[in-house]
Amino acid sequence: MMTQTMTQQEIRQTGIEILSEHIGVVGMIRFLQQNDLGYGNYTKDKESILKESSVEELVKKIQQTY
């Protein structure tokens, strides 16, 4: 298999077929979900969620939860 001459789509399709053959459809889907890039901007979202909380406040919230 010459991956250098394959398109990105061909590489992806071949990978999906190999995963499906070796770990089954469910395993393939679980693997692909782990590697999903997701969406949004983690850093921006984190800053907006935590902007008004100090470390001490976060520790208190965690302790109250558990």
Secondary structure as UniProt FT lines:
FT   HELIX           3..5
FT   HELIX           8..34
FT   HELIX           42..50
FT   TURN            51..52
FT   HELIX           55..65
//
